Amino acid sequence: MRENFRYVLVRITSDSVFESRDLYRSIAESVISLYGDSTTAQIWPSVMQVSGPYAIIRCRRGLEHRLETALSAISQIQSIPAAIHPLKTSGTIRTLKEKIPPCTEKRSAKAVISGVTCDVVVSMQGRIDLKEKGIYHEIPRYITEEDTEDLYYDE
């Protein structure tokens, strides 16, 4: 028989943007400190997606209230002050994705680097992501300090 999960949509309040592994470490630490290893294994928390200040976290069905309690107890992520606010619980990720407001904190453009055209996404925090369109998928590109001096933004 298939395991039933619940998904919790949370909002992360902080001045920084965190990756899923950093978020997972803070969640695991909070759940373990509140409930111990045995209950943490039963809850089985997992970060499914991080999208700006929002994240979707998975847990076993019936234990979502314990997870939400542990999420509310988090006061820092990676030693940076932060708070996690549970917003909504659902049985599917798709339902929660619909509840995430569109992110207006990014702008996109195109750039030519070393003769290769790339899609550029610039976040308001200054992070630049480059994606080169390949035959089968998008390939992340990495640029050096010298490359960033040659970037021009057209508004």
Protein Blocks (a to p, Z undefined) as FASTA:
>chain_A
ZZdddddddddddfbdcdfklmmmmmmmmmmmmnojmlmmmnopadfbdghjbccdddde
hilmmmmmmmmmpcbehhiacddddfbdcfbfklmmmmpccdfkbccddddeehiacddd
ddfkopacdddddfkbccdddddfklmmmpccdZZ
